[in-house]
Amino acid sequence: MSEEKELARKLKALAHPLRLTIVALLAKEEKEMYLNEIANSLAINRALAKIHLKKLENGNIVKSRVVLV
């Protein structure tokens, strides 16, 4: 993928205030966080957090993994 396309994909992923807030939260915490922790920290529901995290993941901004507990 060209550098321009990769940059466009990242900018598109960051093009929402809530997604920027999620990235800022993750940077501030400097640790892995569960979906529930992110949602609770931002006072949003898990479904909304998941939608925005998926867009950030598609833009190669964050990585996710499934943890079975």
JOGI-V172897 format. One record per helix or strand of 3 or more residues. SS is the DSSP state (A for helix, B for strand). FROM is the first residue (numbers start at 1). TO is the last residue. If there is no record, write none. Layout:
SS&FROM&TO, SS&FROM&TO
This chain:
A&3&13, A&17&29, A&35&42, A&46&58
